[in-house]
Amino acid sequence: RAPPPEQAFLWTADTTYPREAGSRRGTKPLLGYKTPNCQWRAGLARHLQKEAQAQHNNSEFTEEQKKTIGKIATCLELRSAALQSTQSQEEFKLEDLKKLEPILKNILTYNKEFPFDVQPVPLRRILAPGEEEHLEFEEDEEEGGAGAGSPDSFPARVPGTLLPRLPSEPGMTLLTIRIEKIGLKDAGQCIDPYITVSVKDLNGIDLTPVQDTPVASRKEDTYVHFNVDIELQKHVEKLTKGAAIFFEFKHYKPKKRFTSTKCFAFMEMDEIKPGPIVIELYKKPTDFKRKKLQLLTKKPLYLHLHQTLHKE
């Protein structure tokens, strides 16, 4: 259970996960792993970002207070990044983080200069289905700035909307899909990657609620690791003929200030079998009707899944 916000900064990153070779107990965790406090801080950072970006009439904070909250969120992200950095020199230390505790506790009365030279994280935009296609021509021009189609404000959406398993029914099968990892040549460069999972019929219509995984647990070489379970929100026997399960890999583009789909994969009904499965990756935009598919790469890079069937 996460501590209340005023205790959040007191968490340290030194237990439960493997250590770097030769490191002593109580030092930095094994590179690439997120400790529970690191994950909780990331969640708190997103919550604070959402509050900082709330419209004026939907927030109890002044614009100056929201700016301070946004800066605290930036510091939380800097600390999380420092814990997983390959550099031995941590850019944002735990001691620095603790200086923010009194600021957050007294946010309504705090009126001093912020102790660190940081800026609030830019507002993150998540494109509506199909909207991204109109921005494809900018893909190779990322050095040109934020890009057209990036408005000053857009409702923030936090990844991590996984749903629990449905109640079992006699004679009916439920499916759990563990998303293990995805292979990408530039895996290490993806910012805040997550996967959107949906079940569509042949016409691209949703058959179940759409779910987003949390942000990936770690990046390693050419892989982004998730290791999360997706509970299919419909009994397998009730899925319509020709349905497919889609996996859209998404990541944040800071220069354009929106979250973009990088590639997608899908699994058809005849592929629902217990055990591991690897499926091919296709170029965006996501083709839910599966009529114009283009492989993302000729390299042996795939989405790695493991399926578990539950039947009474």
C-alpha positions as CSV (number, residue, x, y, z in Angstrom):
1,R,0.0,0.0,0.0
2,A,1.4,3.4,-0.9
3,P,2.0,5.9,1.9
4,P,0.2,9.2,2.0
5,P,1.8,12.0,-0.2
6,E,3.6,13.7,2.8
7,Q,5.5,10.4,3.4
8,A,6.2,9.6,-0.3
9,F,9.6,11.2,-0.4
10,L,10.8,9.2,2.6
11,W,10.8,6.0,0.5
12,T,14.3,4.7,-0.4
13,A,15.3,2.5,-3.3
14,D,17.2,-0.3,-1.7
15,T,15.1,-3.5,-1.2
16,T,13.3,-6.4,-2.8
17,Y,15.0,-6.3,-6.2
18,P,18.3,-7.8,-7.4
19,R,21.5,-5.7,-7.0
20,E,24.2,-4.8,-9.4
21,A,27.2,-7.2,-9.2
22,G,29.5,-6.3,-6.4
23,S,27.2,-3.6,-5.0
24,R,26.7,-3.5,-1.2
25,R,23.3,-3.8,0.4
26,G,21.4,-0.5,0.5
27,T,22.8,0.9,-2.8
28,K,21.3,1.3,-6.3
29,P,19.1,-1.6,-7.5
30,L,20.0,-3.7,-10.5
31,L,19.9,-1.6,-13.6
32,G,16.6,-1.8,-15.5
33,Y,14.4,-2.9,-12.5
34,K,11.9,-0.6,-10.9
35,T,11.6,-0.7,-7.1
36,P,8.1,-0.4,-5.6
37,N,8.9,3.2,-4.4
38,C,10.1,4.1,-7.9
39,Q,6.8,2.8,-9.4
40,W,4.8,4.7,-6.8
41,R,6.7,7.9,-7.4
42,A,6.0,7.6,-11.1
43,G,2.3,7.2,-10.3
44,L,2.4,10.2,-8.0
45,A,4.2,12.2,-10.6
46,R,1.5,11.5,-13.2
47,H,-1.2,12.4,-10.6
48,L,0.5,15.7,-9.9
49,Q,1.0,16.4,-13.6
50,K,-2.8,15.9,-14.1
51,E,-3.5,18.3,-11.3
52,A,-1.1,20.8,-12.6
53,Q,-2.7,20.7,-16.0
54,A,-6.3,20.9,-14.8
55,Q,-8.4,23.6,-16.3
56,H,-8.8,26.7,-14.0
57,N,-12.5,26.0,-13.1
58,N,-11.8,22.3,-12.3
59,S,-8.9,22.9,-9.9
60,E,-8.8,24.2,-6.3
61,F,-5.2,25.5,-6.9
62,T,-4.0,28.8,-8.2
63,E,-2.0,29.0,-11.4
64,E,1.2,29.6,-9.4
65,Q,0.5,26.6,-7.1
66,K,-0.2,24.4,-10.2
67,K,3.2,25.5,-11.6
68,T,4.9,24.4,-8.3
69,I,3.0,21.1,-8.4
70,G,4.2,20.6,-12.0
71,K,7.8,21.2,-10.9
72,I,7.5,18.7,-8.1
73,A,6.3,16.1,-10.7
74,T,9.3,16.9,-12.8
75,C,11.6,16.2,-9.8
76,L,9.9,12.9,-9.1
77,E,10.5,11.8,-12.7
78,L,14.1,13.0,-12.5
79,R,14.6,10.8,-9.4
80,S,13.1,7.8,-11.1
81,A,15.3,8.3,-14.1
82,A,18.4,8.6,-11.9
83,L,17.6,5.3,-10.2
84,Q,17.6,3.6,-13.6
85,S,20.4,5.5,-15.2
86,T,23.5,3.7,-16.6
87,Q,25.6,6.6,-15.2
88,S,27.3,6.1,-11.8
89,Q,26.6,9.7,-11.0
90,E,23.0,10.2,-10.0
91,E,21.7,13.5,-11.3
92,F,18.9,13.9,-8.8
93,K,19.6,12.5,-5.3
94,L,17.3,11.2,-2.6
95,E,18.5,14.1,-0.4
96,D,17.2,16.5,-3.1
97,L,13.9,14.8,-3.2
98,K,13.4,15.1,0.6
99,K,13.6,18.9,0.2
100,L,10.3,18.8,-1.6
101,E,8.4,17.2,1.2
102,P,7.6,20.4,3.1
103,I,6.7,22.2,-0.1
104,L,4.0,19.6,-1.0
105,K,2.7,19.4,2.6
106,N,2.3,23.2,2.6
107,I,1.4,23.8,-1.0
108,L,-1.5,26.1,-0.2
109,T,0.8,28.5,1.7
110,Y,4.2,28.0,0.0
111,N,5.4,31.3,-1.5
112,K,9.2,30.9,-1.7
113,E,11.4,30.3,-4.7
114,F,11.5,26.7,-5.9
115,P,14.8,25.0,-4.8
116,F,15.6,23.4,-8.2
117,D,15.9,24.9,-11.6
118,V,13.3,22.7,-13.4
119,Q,10.2,23.2,-15.5
120,P,6.8,21.4,-15.4
121,V,6.6,18.4,-17.7
122,P,5.0,19.5,-21.0
123,L,1.4,18.6,-21.4
124,R,1.1,15.2,-23.0
125,R,-1.4,14.7,-25.8
126,I,-2.8,11.4,-26.8
127,L,-4.2,11.3,-30.3
128,A,-7.7,10.1,-31.1
129,P,-8.0,7.1,-33.4
130,G,-7.2,8.1,-36.9
131,E,-6.0,11.6,-36.0
132,E,-2.4,10.4,-36.0
133,E,-2.6,9.5,-39.7
134,H,-2.7,13.2,-40.6
135,L,0.6,13.8,-38.8
136,E,2.6,11.0,-40.5
137,F,4.3,13.4,-42.9
138,E,6.1,15.0,-39.9
139,E,7.6,11.6,-38.8
140,D,11.0,12.4,-40.4
141,E,11.0,16.0,-39.4
142,E,11.2,15.8,-35.7
143,E,14.0,18.2,-35.4
144,G,11.7,21.0,-36.5
145,G,10.1,21.5,-33.1
146,A,6.8,20.5,-31.6
147,G,5.1,20.0,-34.9
148,A,1.7,21.0,-36.2
149,G,-1.3,19.5,-34.5
150,S,0.1,20.0,-31.0
151,P,-2.4,22.3,-29.2
152,D,-1.6,24.3,-26.1
153,S,-3.8,22.0,-24.0
154,F,-5.3,18.6,-24.2
155,P,-6.9,16.3,-21.6
156,A,-4.1,14.1,-20.0
157,R,-4.6,10.4,-19.9
158,V,-2.6,8.1,-17.6
159,P,-1.7,4.6,-18.9
160,G,-2.7,1.7,-16.6
161,T,-6.3,0.8,-17.0
162,L,-6.2,-3.0,-16.6
163,L,-9.4,-4.7,-15.6
164,P,-9.9,-7.8,-13.3
165,R,-10.8,-11.2,-14.5
166,L,-14.5,-11.8,-15.2
167,P,-16.5,-14.2,-13.0
168,S,-16.2,-17.8,-14.3
169,E,-19.2,-19.5,-15.9
170,P,-19.7,-23.3,-16.3
171,G,-18.5,-24.5,-19.6
172,M,-17.0,-21.1,-20.6
173,T,-13.4,-20.2,-21.1
174,L,-11.6,-17.1,-19.9
175,L,-8.3,-15.9,-21.3
176,T,-5.3,-14.3,-19.6
177,I,-2.6,-12.9,-21.8
178,R,0.7,-12.1,-20.3
179,I,2.5,-9.4,-22.3
180,E,6.1,-10.3,-21.7
181,K,8.2,-8.1,-24.0
182,I,8.3,-6.5,-27.4
183,G,11.4,-6.4,-29.7
184,L,12.3,-3.1,-31.3
185,K,15.6,-1.9,-32.8
186,D,15.3,1.4,-30.9
187,A,13.8,0.0,-27.7
188,G,16.0,2.1,-25.4
189,Q,14.8,5.4,-27.0
190,C,11.1,4.9,-26.3
191,I,9.8,7.2,-23.6
192,D,7.0,6.0,-21.3
193,P,6.1,3.1,-23.5
194,Y,2.8,1.2,-22.9
195,I,0.5,-1.1,-24.9
196,T,-3.2,-0.6,-25.6
197,V,-5.1,-3.8,-25.8
198,S,-8.5,-4.1,-27.6
199,V,-10.7,-6.8,-29.1
200,K,-12.3,-5.9,-32.5
201,D,-14.7,-7.5,-34.9
202,L,-14.0,-7.7,-38.6
203,N,-15.3,-4.1,-39.0
204,G,-13.0,-2.7,-36.3
205,I,-15.8,-2.4,-33.7
206,D,-14.8,-2.9,-30.1
207,L,-16.2,-6.1,-28.5
208,T,-14.7,-5.4,-25.0
209,P,-13.5,-2.4,-23.0
210,V,-10.1,-1.1,-24.2
211,Q,-7.3,-1.6,-21.7
212,D,-3.9,0.2,-21.3
213,T,-0.9,-1.5,-19.6
214,P,1.1,0.5,-17.1
215,V,4.3,2.0,-18.5
216,A,6.9,-0.7,-19.3
217,S,8.9,-2.1,-16.3
218,R,12.3,-1.9,-18.0
219,K,14.2,-1.6,-21.3
220,E,17.0,-3.9,-22.2
221,D,19.0,-4.1,-25.5
222,T,16.3,-4.4,-28.2
223,Y,13.5,-5.3,-25.9
224,V,10.9,-3.3,-23.9
225,H,9.7,-5.5,-21.0
226,F,6.2,-5.4,-19.6
227,N,5.4,-8.6,-17.8
228,V,1.8,-7.7,-17.1
229,D,-1.4,-9.8,-17.4
230,I,-4.4,-8.8,-19.5
231,E,-7.7,-10.3,-18.6
232,L,-9.9,-10.7,-21.7
233,Q,-13.2,-9.1,-20.8
234,K,-15.4,-11.6,-22.7
235,H,-15.6,-15.4,-22.6
236,V,-13.8,-16.9,-25.6
237,E,-16.9,-18.7,-26.7
238,K,-18.8,-15.4,-26.9
239,L,-16.4,-13.7,-29.3
240,T,-17.8,-13.2,-32.8
241,K,-16.3,-15.0,-35.8
242,G,-13.3,-13.2,-37.3
243,A,-12.6,-11.2,-34.1
244,A,-9.0,-10.4,-33.2
245,I,-7.1,-9.1,-30.2
246,F,-5.0,-6.0,-31.0
247,F,-1.9,-4.7,-29.2
248,E,-0.8,-1.2,-30.0
249,F,2.6,-0.1,-28.8
250,K,2.6,3.6,-27.8
251,H,5.3,6.0,-26.7
252,Y,5.6,9.7,-25.9
253,K,7.3,12.1,-28.3
254,P,8.5,15.1,-26.4
255,K,9.2,17.3,-29.4
256,K,5.7,16.9,-30.7
257,R,4.2,16.7,-27.2
258,F,1.9,13.8,-27.9
259,T,1.7,10.0,-27.3
260,S,2.0,8.2,-30.6
261,T,1.4,4.6,-31.8
262,K,4.8,3.2,-33.0
263,C,3.5,-0.2,-34.2
264,F,0.8,-2.8,-33.6
265,A,0.3,-6.6,-33.6
266,F,-2.8,-8.8,-33.4
267,M,-3.8,-12.3,-32.6
268,E,-6.7,-14.0,-34.3
269,M,-9.1,-16.5,-32.7
270,D,-7.3,-19.6,-34.1
271,E,-4.2,-18.5,-32.3
272,I,-5.8,-18.7,-28.8
273,K,-3.9,-21.6,-27.3
274,P,-2.3,-22.1,-23.9
275,G,1.4,-21.4,-23.8
276,P,3.9,-18.9,-25.3
277,I,3.3,-17.2,-28.7
278,V,5.3,-14.6,-30.7
279,I,3.4,-12.4,-33.1
280,E,4.6,-10.1,-35.9
281,L,4.7,-6.4,-35.7
282,Y,3.1,-4.1,-38.3
283,K,3.5,-0.5,-39.3
284,K,1.1,2.2,-38.1
285,P,-1.6,3.4,-38.5
286,T,-3.4,0.5,-36.8
287,D,-5.5,-1.4,-39.4
288,F,-8.3,-2.9,-37.3
289,K,-9.9,-4.3,-40.4
290,R,-6.6,-6.1,-41.3
291,K,-6.7,-5.3,-45.0
292,K,-3.6,-3.3,-45.6
293,L,-0.9,-4.8,-43.4
294,Q,2.8,-3.9,-43.7
295,L,5.4,-5.6,-41.6
296,L,7.4,-3.1,-39.3
297,T,10.7,-4.8,-40.0
298,K,12.4,-7.8,-41.7
299,K,14.4,-8.3,-38.5
300,P,13.3,-11.1,-36.1
301,L,11.6,-8.7,-33.7
302,Y,8.2,-9.7,-32.3
303,L,5.7,-9.2,-29.5
304,H,6.2,-12.0,-27.0
305,L,3.0,-13.2,-25.2
306,H,2.0,-16.1,-22.9
307,Q,-1.6,-17.3,-22.8
308,T,-3.4,-19.1,-20.0
309,L,-7.0,-20.5,-20.5
310,H,-9.3,-20.8,-17.5
311,K,-12.3,-23.2,-17.8
312,E,-14.6,-24.7,-15.2
